[in-house]
Amino acid sequence: MKNSTMHYWKKTFIILTLFTGVTNQAQTKNEVIPLWKKIPDEIKAPDYKENESITDGKVQSTSLVTIPTLSIFLPKESKPNQAAVLIFPGGGYQHLAIDKEGTKVAQWFNSLGIVGIVVKYRLPNDKIMKNKNIGPLQDAQEAMRYIRENAAKYNIDPNKIGIMGFSAGGHLASTLATHYDEKTYEPTSKISARPDFALLIYPVISMQNDITHKGSQESLLGKNASQTLIDSYSSEKRITAQTPPTFLVHATDDTVVLPENSINYYLALKKNAVKAELHIYEKGGHGFGLGVQYTSKFWTRDCEEWLKANGYKN
């Protein structure tokens, strides 16, 4: 009896040791870190608490974000000088589709040997920020600076750090691509916030009334925004020769965010001699994530080829 008891505890100890090893290994691979030591222009609002929507133990969506974070997903086999992509989930600047347009996308990048970094950014709100127009952009700029500054820690090539944004996250990504040198806070270093490339998936690009996504426009700029403010946050009007090379995806039958957003951005890139590739798929609607059963399901394959052709995938 004594021997069987000893055997039981020995077996239990081995299982626990193995489990702890696996858990520790998983923790070293994926890290969640707060973006700021001190959030710029923050307003403390004790009743404003993050609200997560969880299904089967997974956070699907989150809103009322007060503490921005970076979730860093490393490929199973880490190699020197890896490319990395900061991922901005969409949600109309009202919530973040953190699983479909964040975690799953980071895991897909990992399968390509690319570091995926999900940015949980603050959503524009007068209750928690002095200027809600720039709150999300502050987070985007700092995310780029932080990853570039700490590139060596994650075996990342500091000259191969791109961005990806979906829907309103695509607006934030395109804003970073065109406002990367705008001073929105006092950075702690002189490291550039310019992305090396941009991947924009059914993005909100324009704030112009005829083609914008009204929900995103009102959330970011308010209901009675001046034309100057609208122009400033219409990314197609902000492109220069220094705007990063861009890969764009949209569906013709997207009635939520019109494909003209991607088309106009592409035309402005072309006019400024910036490397660009645009894919307009016949079907897919809006919010198709990594793809649905229609023609849009192939965008990840096309994106992988673009990354390879431009030297961002080994």
N, C-alpha and C positions, 0 to 999 in steps of 0.2 A: 504493500500500500504506500509505504514511504517512498519507494523508488518511482512509482507511477506519479506521485505528487511532485517529486523533484523533476521528473521528466516533463510534466505539465508546465511548471514554472520556467524551466529551461527553454521549452518551446515558445512559451509566451514572450520571454525576454528576447529571443531571436527575432520573432515576428515584429515586436515593438521596435527593436533596433533597426531592422530592415525598413519599417515604415518611416521611422524618424529620418533615416538616410535618404529615402525617396522624397520625403517632405522637404528636407533641407536642400536637396538638389533642385527641387521645383522652385523653392524660394530664391535660390541663387540665379535661376534662369529668368524669372519674372519678378519685377520690382515695381512697387507703386511708391512714388515720392511726391511730396508737396512741391508745388512749382515755386512758391515764394517763401522767403523768410518774413517779409513784410509786404503785404498786398498794397500796391499804390492806390491812393485816392479812395481807400476803403471807408465805408460807413457801416458801423456796427448795428446790426438789427437782430436782436435776440430771438424774435418770433419768426425769423426767416430761416427755415431749416430745410436742408436738402431732402428731397422726396424721391425715393427709389421705387421703381416698379419691378418686382421680382417674380419670375416664373421658374419653377423647378430648380430653385436655388441659384439662378443666374439673374444678374441685374440686366434687364432688357432696356430700360430707359431711366433717365434721371432728370430732375428739374430742380429749380431753386438752389443751384450750386453756389456755395460761398467759398469753399476751399478748392481751388484748381489743383489738379494732380496730373502727373505723367505716369502711365502704365507702360513699362518697358518690356517688350516680348522679344527675347533673343532666340535666334535659330538654334536647333539642337546641336549642330556642329558650328561653333563660332570660329570664324576665320579672320585673319588680319584685314584691315581696310575694307570692312563691309559697308555697303550702302545702308541708309536708314530713311524711314519715312514717318513724319509726324502726321497723325490721322485725326481729322476734325469731323466728328459725327454731325449729322444734320438734325433738324427738328424745329425749323422755323424760328430759331432764336428763342424758343419757348421751352424746349426740352432737348435732351440728347439721346439719340437712338444708339446707345452705347454698345449694345451687343451686335446688332446687324451691321452697323456702320462704324464699328470700333474694334471690339475684341476679335470677331470673326475675320475682319480684314487684316488685323495684325498677324493672326495665325496663318493666313494665306501668304502674307509677305515672308513669314518665317519659312514656309515651304519653298520659297524662291531663294533662300539664303540671305534675306534682307531683314534688318532689325525693324520691327513695327512698334511705334510709340503712340498710344492712344492719349489724346489731350482732352481731359475733362475741363473745359473752359467755363468761365462765368458767363451766364446769359444776361443780356442787357436789362438792368432794372435800377430805377432811381432810388430804391430803398437801400441798396448796398454799394452803390458807386456814385462818385461825384459827377461823372460824365459817362452816361451809358453808351454813347456812340463809340468810345474808345476802349471800354472795359474788356471786351473780347479780344481786341487787337493787342492790348497790353499783354494778355496771356499768351497770345500766339507769338509775339516778338520774343518774350522771355523764354518760351519753350524752345524756340530755335537757338537762342543764345546759350541756354543751359546745355542742350545736347551737343552743340558745337564745342563748348568749353570742356565738356566731360567726354568727348569723343573717344579718347584713348582708353578710358575705363571700360567701354563697351566694344572695343575693337572696331570702332566706326571711323571711316575716312571723313574728316571734317569738310571735305569738298564734294561729298556725295550724300548730302542730307536734303531730302525732298519733302514735299507736303502733299497730302491728299485730303480733299474735302468733298463731302456729299451734301447736296441741297444747300441749306443755309450754312452748313459747314464748308461748302464750296465757296460761298460768299466770303467767309472769314479767311479761307485759304487764299483766294484771289486778292483779298484786301492785303494780306501779308505779302503776297507776291508783288503788289504795286505800292504798298506803303511801308515797306520794310525799314526804310531809313527815316521815317517820320518819328520825331521825338514825342512819345506818348507818356514817358516816365523817365526817371533818372536811372539808367542802367549802371550796374556795378562794374562793368568792363566795357571795353571798346570793341568787343566781338560783334561781327556783322549778324544781323537778323535776316539776311537775304537767303531765301531757299535756293538750292542749286537746280531744282526742277519742281514742277507742279503737275499733279494729276487731279483733274476736276471732273467729278462724276455727277451728272444731272445738276449742275451748280446753279444757284442764284448768283448772277453776276451783276445785274443792273438794278439800280434803285429808281430808274425812270418809270414814270407812272404807267406807260403803255405796255411794258413787258415785265415789270417786276413781279415778285411774289409779295402780295400786299401784306400778308401776315409778318413776313420777315422784315419788310420795310417799316411797318408800324412798330414792331418790337425794338428795332435798332435805332430808328430815327425819330419815332413819335408820329402822331397823326397829322401834324401840320408842319412838316419839315420844309425848310427853305430850299429853293432850287440850287443854291450854292452847296448845301449839305447833301442833297440828292446827287449832284454831280460829283462831289468828292468821294462818295461811296458807291459810285457806279464804276466798277473796275475796268470796264471796256474803255473808259475815258482817261484812265490813268497809266496806260501802257507806254513804256519807253523802250529803247533798244536794250536796256539793262534788265528788263523783265525776264524772269527765268523761263527756259524752254518748257512747253506745256503740252500735255496730253489731255484731250477733252472727250467726254462721252455724254450722249443724250439720246432720248428716244423721240421719234417724230410725233408719237401719240401722247406725249407728256402734256397734259392740260393743267397741271399744278404749277410747274415751273416751265415756261415755254422754251423750246429749243433755241429760239432766237438769242437767249442769254449766252449759250455756248457759241453760236454762230457769230455773233457780233464780237465776242472776245477773240475768237480765232481770226477774224478779218483784221482786227486791230493789231494782233500779234504779227500777222503776215505783213501788214503795212509798215511795221517797225522792224522788219527783217529778223524777228525772233523765231527760233525753231518751234514749230507747232504741228500737231496732228489732231484732226477732229474726226470722231466717229459718230454719225447719226444713224441709229438703228431704227428700222421700221416700227417695231413693236417693243413694248417694255413698260410704257406708262411712266409713273414716277415712283421713286423709292425702291428700285429693284435690287439694291444692295450688290452682292457679288453676282447677281444674274437671276433671271426667271426663265420659264420654259420658252419664251419667245426669242426673237433675234438678239436681244440684249444679253443673253446668257453667254455670249462669246467675248464680251468686252475684256474679261480678265486675260484671255489668251492674247488679244491684241495689245493689251497693256504690257504683258510680259515681253512680247516681241519688241515693243518700243523701248522698254527698260534695257533690254539686251543690246539693241542697236545703238543706244546712247551711252553704253558702258556702265550702267548702274546695276546690272546683274551679271555675276561671274559665269 
